[in-house]
Amino acid sequence: MVIDKIGNINNIVESKNAKSVSKAKETKKADSVQISTEAKMAAETARYSQIIKDTPDIRMDRVREIKSRILDGTYDKFNDDKVLEMVADKIARHLLRK
């Protein structure tokens, strides 16, 4: 075994002047999300669909009220001002068309 070539170790051990590294500019990155108009509308539609599903089809309080008025003999659908107003509006619109 020959161990006579150890002269190059000095080159390895010598510290070389290291160049200083400039710091990179610090950037503040923030995550951002862009939601398309179609996606917003789809989410809103889904929300309203869920509200409709959760709402009962029959308003039991109104059913009970009208049922009791029918049994009492006090129910007259034409006595309601809203109904009369709607009928009057329809008649007026029909007459104005002619």
C-alpha positions in Angstrom: 0.0 0.0 0.0 1.4 3.4 -1.0 0.6 6.5 1.1 2.9 9.1 -0.4 0.4 11.2 -2.3 -1.1 13.3 0.5 0.2 16.6 -0.7 -3.1 17.7 -2.3 -5.0 17.6 1.0 -4.0 21.2 1.6 -6.0 22.4 -1.4 -9.1 20.7 0.1 -8.6 22.0 3.6 -7.9 25.6 2.6 -11.0 27.7 2.9 -11.8 29.7 -0.1 -13.3 33.2 0.1 -17.0 32.7 -0.1 -19.0 35.2 -2.0 -21.7 36.9 0.0 -25.2 36.2 -1.1 -27.6 39.0 -1.4 -30.9 38.5 0.3 -33.9 38.0 -1.9 -36.6 40.6 -1.7 -39.2 39.5 0.8 -42.5 39.3 -0.7 -45.7 38.9 1.1 -47.7 36.3 -0.6 -51.4 36.0 0.1 -53.6 33.2 -1.2 -56.4 34.4 -3.4 -59.4 32.8 -4.9 -61.5 34.0 -7.7 -65.0 32.6 -7.9 -66.8 32.9 -11.3 -70.2 34.4 -11.6 -71.6 31.1 -12.7 -70.2 29.4 -9.5 -71.7 32.2 -7.4 -75.1 31.8 -9.0 -74.9 28.0 -8.6 -74.2 28.3 -4.9 -77.0 30.8 -4.5 -79.4 28.5 -6.4 -78.4 25.6 -4.2 -78.9 27.6 -1.1 -82.4 28.7 -2.2 -83.2 25.1 -3.2 -82.4 23.9 0.2 -84.5 26.7 1.8 -87.4 25.6 -0.4 -86.9 21.9 0.5 -86.9 22.8 4.2 -90.1 24.9 3.9 -93.3 22.9 4.3 -95.7 23.0 1.3 -98.8 23.4 3.5 -99.1 26.3 5.9 -101.0 24.4 8.7 -101.8 27.6 10.6 -103.6 29.0 7.6 -105.4 25.7 7.0 -106.6 25.6 10.6 -107.8 29.2 10.4 -109.8 28.8 7.2 -111.2 25.4 8.4 -112.5 27.0 11.6 -114.0 29.9 9.6 -115.7 27.4 7.3 -117.1 25.5 10.2 -118.3 28.7 11.9 -119.9 29.8 8.7 -117.9 33.1 8.7 -115.6 32.2 5.7 -116.3 34.3 2.7 -113.4 34.4 0.2 -114.8 37.5 -1.5 -114.9 39.3 1.8 -111.1 39.5 1.8 -109.9 42.9 0.6 -106.9 41.4 -1.2 -109.1 39.1 -3.4 -111.4 42.0 -4.2 -108.5 44.2 -5.2 -107.0 41.5 -7.4 -110.3 40.9 -9.2 -110.9 44.7 -9.7 -107.4 45.1 -11.1 -108.0 42.2 -13.6 -111.3 43.7 -14.7 -109.7 47.1 -15.2 -106.8 45.7 -17.2 -109.2 43.7 -19.4 -111.4 46.8 -20.0 -108.5 49.0 -20.8 -107.2 46.6 -23.5 -110.3 47.0 -25.6 
